[in-house]
Amino acid sequence: MMEPTWISVLPPVLAIALAIWTRQVYLSLAGGTWLAWTIIEGWNPLVGLASTIDGAIAVFGSDGDAKVIMFTLVIGALIATVEASGGVRGFVAALERNRWVDSAKRAQLLAWGTGVVIFIESNITVLVAGAISRPLFDRYRCSREKLAYIIDSTSAPICILIPMNAWGAYNLGILEGLGVENALTVFLQSILLNFYAIAAVLLVLAVIVWNIDIGPMKKAEARTREGQLLWPDATPMIDEDVLSPEPVDGVTPSALNMVAPIASMVLFMPIALYITGDGSLLDGSGSTSVLWSVLVGLAVAWALLLATRTFTVDALVKIALKGAGALVPLALILLLALALGDVIEALGTGRYVAQVTAGTMPNFVYLPLVFAVSAGIAFSTGTSWGTFAIMLPIAVPAALTLGLPLAPFVAASLSGGVFGDHCSPISDTTIISSMAAATDHIDHVRTQLPYALIGGAIATVCFAVLGATL
């Protein structure tokens, strides 16, 4: 790993600038990765290109990364199977038949509630909430940008507030590795101080209840009410025929075909964490557990359809392959994002950002600064988990040195990581939210950013007030 300098900031800056300028996520991630490797290889662009290819291939050398990519393909197969079985249509019909969802506001509340309830993994949250809610949003003329904002704001912000999931296990592992005594207690205390995550979840609920449409979101809502789902130059992030295929002849829509697989997936997650953790939920493997859970959900969906003889095995295989194929673009984006994250870590971008902001300062400044630095790293790298791994080893020793409680510093690190990730156009969660809502990615970033900045401002003030009381 090379000693980081200001040059280490250039690759993520290039990736972000390209994403905004070209609206091409693949090009942006690949460009940032190429520049990072070019710097490492002594500014030789051809060697940098060769290293970029090798770096992308090396992603599969990580069990966790490979499982995340495989999970993406399996969730595509599950979504396609549930859709083809009439599960989503049956669930939507049941909601409308019972008058639970009969307006745009209730459709938004459904998306928000789904995001809150399915808290096991952020990617699963956005994909499931998007699949359920998008037909209702289109029907009641609520913008897909609003859907992307809602499911994005109830994915990572909710997951970071729950200790018994992959996010909790990951951060507890970092804290224990730092030698923190009673790591679970510290993490639980930090949850109530995670001001951005709490603000994001409550702010999106307020936006729904009081129809708070500002900036680009206001324009998107007006456009949709006029019957135009997307802007003329917009490019949806996924093939809509996979998310909403044509009804299959002879298939009766049934809510059970959606509820049973998803419920199985959610309920199996703690079981998988328990198994992979040798009897401890906190020691379980998040990537393995998520993959197992999605496979269980797919198995349950197949079992239901085969038991009722709705589909043959051959038909289910074809549907699953089509669904997996539709999410290959997402898998490619994740591959590029993981490759960029790996080379940015080797370049030392996060360490450089942390180093230039280090120093002694008043308590009321320290927590907001930890929050801001964490947000900056997450924004420039597009990963909250990578940010946690960088910031917690900095913030925890700093708190111990100052003789201050650990929970506020842990909360500021985690909160900033989620905030920066929420704003970043190269974040995998932001990208997947665009896909789940079938909207243009940059349109999602532009419409969400004002709300994220409001949440960030609230969190900054709260951390300043908290720091003054320490």
C-alpha positions in Angstrom: 0.0 0.0 0.0 1.5 3.3 -1.1 1.8 6.4 1.2 -1.3 8.5 0.4 -1.1 12.1 -1.0 -3.6 14.5 -2.4 -3.3 12.6 -5.7 -5.2 9.7 -4.1 -8.4 11.8 -4.2 -8.4 12.1 -8.0 -9.8 8.7 -8.9 -13.0 9.0 -6.9 -13.4 12.6 -8.0 -13.1 11.5 -11.6 -15.6 8.8 -11.1 -18.1 11.2 -9.5 -17.6 13.9 -12.2 -18.0 11.4 -15.0 -21.2 10.0 -13.4 -22.7 13.5 -13.3 -21.4 14.6 -16.7 -22.0 11.5 -18.9 -24.8 9.8 -16.9 -22.9 6.6 -17.6 -22.3 4.6 -14.4 -20.2 1.9 -16.1 -17.9 4.4 -17.7 -17.6 6.4 -14.5 -16.6 3.5 -12.3 -14.2 2.1 -14.9 -12.6 5.5 -15.5 -12.0 6.0 -11.8 -10.5 2.5 -11.4 -8.3 3.0 -14.5 -6.9 6.3 -13.1 -6.2 4.8 -9.7 -4.3 1.9 -11.2 -2.5 4.3 -13.6 -1.3 6.3 -10.6 -0.1 3.2 -8.8 1.7 1.9 -11.9 3.8 5.1 -12.2 1.4 7.0 -14.5 1.7 4.5 -17.3 -1.8 4.4 -18.8 -1.4 1.1 -20.7 0.0 -0.8 -17.7 -2.8 0.9 -15.7 -5.4 -0.5 -18.1 -3.9 -4.0 -17.7 -4.0 -3.7 -13.9 -7.6 -2.5 -14.1 -8.6 -5.7 -15.8 -6.6 -7.8 -13.4 -8.1 -5.8 -10.5 -11.7 -6.5 -11.7 -10.9 -10.2 -12.0 -9.3 -10.2 -8.5 -12.7 -9.2 -7.0 -13.8 -12.8 -7.5 -10.9 -13.8 -5.3 -12.8 -12.5 -2.3 -15.5 -14.9 -1.0 -17.6 -12.0 0.3 -17.5 -10.0 -3.0 -18.2 -13.1 -5.1 -21.2 -13.9 -2.9 -22.5 -10.4 -3.2 -22.4 -10.7 -7.0 -24.0 -14.1 -7.0 -26.7 -12.8 -4.7 -27.5 -10.1 -7.3 -28.1 -12.8 -9.9 -30.2 -15.0 -7.6 -32.3 -12.0 -6.4 -33.0 -11.3 -10.1 -34.2 -14.9 -10.5 -36.4 -14.6 -7.4 -38.0 -11.3 -8.6 -38.7 -12.7 -12.1 -40.2 -15.9 -10.5 -42.4 -14.0 -8.1 -43.6 -11.7 -10.9 -44.3 -14.6 -13.4 -46.2 -16.4 -10.7 -48.6 -13.4 -10.3 -47.3 -12.8 -6.7 -46.8 -9.1 -7.0 -50.1 -8.6 -8.9 -51.9 -10.7 -6.4 -50.4 -8.8 -3.5 -51.2 -5.4 -5.1 -54.8 -6.6 -5.8 -55.2 -7.7 -2.2 -54.1 -4.3 -1.0 -56.5 -2.5 -3.2 -59.3 -5.0 -2.6 -59.0 -4.3 1.1 -58.6 -0.6 0.4 -55.2 -0.6 2.1 -53.6 1.2 -0.9 -55.9 3.4 -2.9 -53.9 6.5 -3.3 -50.4 7.8 -4.1 -49.8 8.6 -0.4 -50.7 5.1 0.7 -48.5 3.7 -2.1 -45.6 5.7 -0.7 -46.4 4.6 2.9 -46.3 1.0 1.7 -42.8 1.5 0.2 -41.7 3.2 3.4 -43.2 0.4 5.6 -41.6 -2.3 3.5 -38.2 -0.7 3.8 -38.6 -0.5 7.6 -39.8 -4.1 8.0 -37.3 -5.8 5.7 -34.1 -4.8 7.5 -31.8 -7.8 7.0 -29.8 -6.3 4.1 -29.9 -3.0 2.2 -29.9 -4.4 -1.3 -32.7 -6.9 -0.5 -34.7 -4.0 1.0 -34.6 -1.8 -2.0 -35.2 -4.6 -4.5 -38.2 -6.0 -2.7 -39.7 -2.6 -1.9 -39.2 -1.5 -5.5 -40.8 -4.7 -6.9 -43.9 -4.3 -4.7 -44.4 -0.6 -4.9 -43.5 0.4 -8.4 -46.7 -0.8 -10.1 -48.7 1.2 -7.5 -46.6 4.3 -8.0 -47.2 4.1 -11.8 -50.9 3.6 -11.3 -51.4 6.5 -8.9 -49.0 8.8 -10.9 -46.4 9.1 -8.2 -42.9 9.6 -9.7 -40.3 6.8 -9.8 -37.8 9.3 -8.5 -39.9 9.5 -5.3 -40.0 5.7 -5.1 -36.2 5.6 -5.4 -35.8 8.2 -2.7 -38.1 6.4 -0.3 -36.5 2.9 -0.7 -33.0 4.4 -0.6 -33.8 6.3 2.6 -35.2 3.1 4.3 -32.4 0.7 3.3 -29.0 1.6 4.7 -30.5 4.1 7.3 -32.7 1.3 8.7 -30.1 -1.5 8.4 -27.5 0.5 10.4 -30.1 1.0 13.2 -30.6 -2.8 13.7 -27.8 -4.8 15.4 -29.1 -8.2 14.4 -28.3 -8.2 10.7 -25.2 -8.2 8.4 -24.6 -4.5 9.1 -24.6 -5.0 12.8 -22.4 -8.1 12.7 -19.9 -6.2 10.4 -19.5 -3.2 12.7 -19.5 -5.3 15.9 -16.6 -7.3 14.4 -14.7 -4.0 13.8 -15.3 -2.8 17.3 -14.3 -6.1 18.8 -11.2 -6.1 16.6 -10.3 -2.7 18.1 -10.4 -4.2 21.6 -13.6 -2.4 22.6 -15.0 -3.8 25.8 -18.7 -4.6 25.7 -18.8 -3.9 22.0 -22.5 -4.8 21.7 -23.4 -2.3 24.5 -21.4 0.5 22.8 -23.1 -0.3 19.5 -26.5 -0.3 21.0 -25.8 3.0 22.7 -24.6 4.5 19.4 -28.0 3.6 17.7 -29.9 6.3 19.6 -27.1 8.8 18.6 -27.1 7.9 14.9 -28.7 11.2 14.0 -28.5 11.0 10.2 -30.0 7.5 10.0 -32.9 8.5 12.3 -33.3 11.9 10.5 -33.4 10.2 7.1 -36.1 7.7 8.1 -38.3 10.3 9.8 -37.7 12.9 7.1 -38.9 10.6 4.3 -42.0 9.8 6.4 -42.7 13.5 6.8 -42.2 14.0 3.0 -44.9 11.4 2.4 -47.4 12.6 5.0 -47.2 16.3 4.1 -46.2 16.0 0.4 -43.0 17.9 0.8 -41.7 18.1 -2.7 -38.7 20.4 -3.2 -36.3 21.2 -6.1 -36.0 18.5 -8.8 -38.4 16.2 -7.0 -41.2 18.8 -7.3 -40.6 18.9 -11.1 -40.5 15.1 -11.3 -43.8 14.8 -9.4 -45.5 17.4 -11.7 -44.2 15.5 -14.8 -45.6 12.2 -13.5 -49.0 13.7 -12.7 -49.2 14.7 -16.4 -48.7 11.1 -17.4 -45.0 11.1 -18.2 -43.2 8.4 -16.2 -39.6 9.6 -17.1 -37.9 12.6 -18.6 -37.4 12.3 -22.4 -33.7 11.8 -22.1 -33.9 9.5 -19.2 -32.5 5.9 -19.3 -34.0 3.5 -16.8 -31.5 1.4 -15.0 -33.2 -1.9 -15.7 -35.4 -3.7 -18.2 -39.0 -3.0 -17.1 -40.2 -6.3 -18.7 -38.4 -8.2 -16.0 -39.8 -6.2 -13.1 -43.3 -6.2 -14.6 -43.6 -9.0 -17.3 -46.8 -9.8 -19.1 -49.2 -12.0 -17.2 -48.7 -15.7 -18.0 -51.7 -17.5 -19.4 -53.4 -19.8 -16.9 -51.7 -18.3 -13.9 -54.0 -16.9 -11.2 -52.4 -14.0 -9.3 -52.0 -14.9 -5.6 -50.4 -12.8 -2.8 -49.1 -16.1 -1.3 -46.7 -16.5 -4.2 -45.0 -13.3 -3.1 -45.5 -13.3 0.7 -44.2 -16.8 1.3 -40.9 -16.5 -0.5 -40.1 -13.1 1.0 -41.2 -14.1 4.5 -39.0 -17.3 4.2 -36.1 -15.1 3.0 -36.4 -12.7 5.9 -37.0 -15.4 8.6 -34.0 -17.5 7.4 -31.6 -14.6 7.7 -31.1 -14.9 11.5 -30.9 -18.7 11.2 -28.2 -18.4 8.6 -26.3 -15.9 10.8 -26.6 -18.4 13.7 -25.3 -21.3 11.6 -22.4 -19.4 10.0 -21.5 -17.9 13.4 -21.3 -21.3 15.1 -24.1 -20.5 17.4 -23.6 -16.8 17.6 -25.7 -14.3 15.5 -23.1 -11.6 16.0 -20.3 -13.8 14.6 -22.2 -14.9 11.5 -21.2 -14.1 7.9 -23.4 -11.4 6.4 -22.6 -12.2 2.8 -23.1 -15.9 3.2 -26.3 -15.5 5.2 -27.8 -13.1 2.7 -27.0 -15.5 -0.2 -28.5 -18.5 1.6 -31.6 -16.5 2.5 -32.3 -15.5 -1.1 -31.7 -19.1 -2.2 -34.2 -20.3 0.4 -36.7 -17.7 -0.9 -36.2 -18.9 -4.4 -36.6 -22.5 -3.3 -39.9 -21.7 -1.6 -41.2 -19.9 -4.6 -40.4 -22.9 -6.8 -41.9 -25.4 -4.3 -45.2 -23.5 -4.3 -45.4 -23.3 -8.1 -44.4 -27.0 -8.6 -46.9 -28.1 -5.9 -49.8 -26.4 -7.6 -48.4 -27.5 -11.0 -48.5 -23.9 -12.2 -45.2 -24.2 -13.9 -42.9 -27.0 -15.0 -39.2 -27.2 -13.8 -38.2 -26.3 -17.4 -40.3 -23.2 -17.4 -39.0 -22.1 -13.9 -35.4 -22.5 -15.0 -36.1 -20.4 -18.1 -37.8 -17.7 -15.9 -34.9 -17.7 -13.4 -32.3 -17.4 -16.1 -34.1 -14.5 -17.7 -34.4 -12.8 -14.3 -30.7 -13.4 -13.5 -29.8 -12.1 -16.9 -31.7 -8.9 -16.4 -29.6 -8.1 -13.4 -26.3 -8.8 -15.1 -25.9 -5.0 -15.6 -26.3 -4.6 -11.8 -23.7 -7.4 -11.2 -21.3 -5.6 -13.6 -21.8 -2.3 -11.7 -21.2 -4.0 -8.4 -18.1 -5.7 -9.9 -16.7 -2.3 -11.0 -17.7 -0.6 -7.7 -15.9 -3.3 -5.7 -12.9 -3.1 -8.0 -12.8 0.7 -7.5 -13.1 0.3 -3.8 -10.2 -2.1 -3.6 -7.8 0.1 -5.6 -8.9 3.2 -3.7 -8.0 1.4 -0.5 -4.6 0.4 -2.0 -4.2 4.1 -3.0 -4.9 5.2 0.6 -7.7 7.7 -0.3 -9.5 7.2 2.9 -6.4 7.4 5.1 -5.3 10.7 3.3 -8.7 12.3 3.9 -8.6 11.3 7.6 -5.0 12.5 8.0 -5.5 16.0 6.7 -8.4 16.6 9.1 -6.7 15.1 12.2 -5.9 17.4 15.1 -6.9 18.6 18.5 -10.2 20.6 18.7 -13.0 21.5 21.1 -15.5 18.7 21.8 -18.4 20.5 20.1 -16.3 20.5 16.9 -14.9 17.0 17.1 -18.1 15.0 16.6 -19.4 17.1 13.6 -15.9 16.8 12.1 -15.9 13.0 12.5 -19.3 13.0 10.9 -18.2 15.2 8.0 -14.9 13.3 7.3 -16.8 10.0 7.4 -19.3 11.5 4.9 -16.6 12.7 2.6 -14.9 9.4 2.5 -18.2 7.6 1.8 -19.2 10.1 -0.9 -15.8 9.8 -2.7 -15.5 6.0 -2.4 -19.2 5.1 -2.8 -19.1 2.6 0.1 -20.4 3.0 3.7 -18.8 -0.3 4.8 -15.4 0.7 3.6 -15.8 4.0 5.4 -16.7 2.2 8.7 -13.5 0.2 8.4 -11.5 3.4 7.9 -13.2 5.7 10.4 -13.9 3.5 13.4 -10.1 2.7 13.9 -9.5 6.5 13.9 -12.5 7.6 16.0 -12.4 5.0 18.7 -8.7 5.6 19.7 -9.4 9.3 19.5 -12.2 9.0 22.0 -10.1 6.9 24.3 -7.2 9.4 24.1 -9.6 12.3 24.9 -11.2 10.3 27.8 -14.6 10.7 26.2 -17.4 8.0 25.8 -17.1 5.8 22.8 -20.7 5.6 21.6 -21.0 9.2 20.3 -17.8 8.8 18.2 -19.0 5.4 16.9 -22.4 7.0 16.0 -20.7 10.0 14.2 -18.6 7.6 12.1 -21.5 5.3 11.2 -23.9 8.2 10.6 -21.4 10.0 8.4 -20.8 6.8 6.4 -24.5 6.4 5.7 -24.9 10.1 4.8 -22.0 10.1 2.3 -23.1 6.8 0.8 -26.7 8.2 0.5 -25.4 11.2 -1.5 -22.8 9.5 -3.7 -23.7 8.7 -7.3 -21.2 5.8 -7.3 -22.7 4.1 -4.2 -24.0 0.6 -4.9 -27.1 1.2 -2.7 -27.9 4.4 -4.6 -27.4 2.6 -7.9 -29.6 -0.4 -6.9 -32.3 2.0 -5.7 -32.4 3.5 -9.2 -32.7 0.0 -10.7 -35.4 -1.1 -8.3 -37.5 2.0 -9.1 -36.7 1.6 -12.9 -35.7 5.2 -13.1 -32.7 7.1 -14.4 -29.8 6.9 -11.9 -28.6 10.5 -12.2 -32.3 11.7 -11.9 -32.5 9.8 -8.6 -29.3 11.3 -7.3 -30.5 14.9 -8.2 -33.9 14.5 -6.7 -32.7 12.8 -3.5 -29.7 15.1 -2.8 -31.7 18.1 -1.3 -33.4 15.8 1.2 -30.2 14.1 2.1 -28.5 17.4 2.7 -31.3 18.5 5.0 -30.8 15.3 7.0 -27.1 15.9 7.0 -27.6 19.4 8.3 -29.8 18.1 11.1 -27.3 15.5 12.0 -24.4 18.0 12.1 -26.3 20.3 14.5 -27.2 17.3 16.7 -23.6 16.1 16.9 -22.4 19.6 17.7 -25.0 19.9 20.6 -24.0 16.4 21.8 -20.3 17.2 21.7 -20.9 20.3 23.8 -22.4 18.2 26.5 -19.6 15.7 26.7 
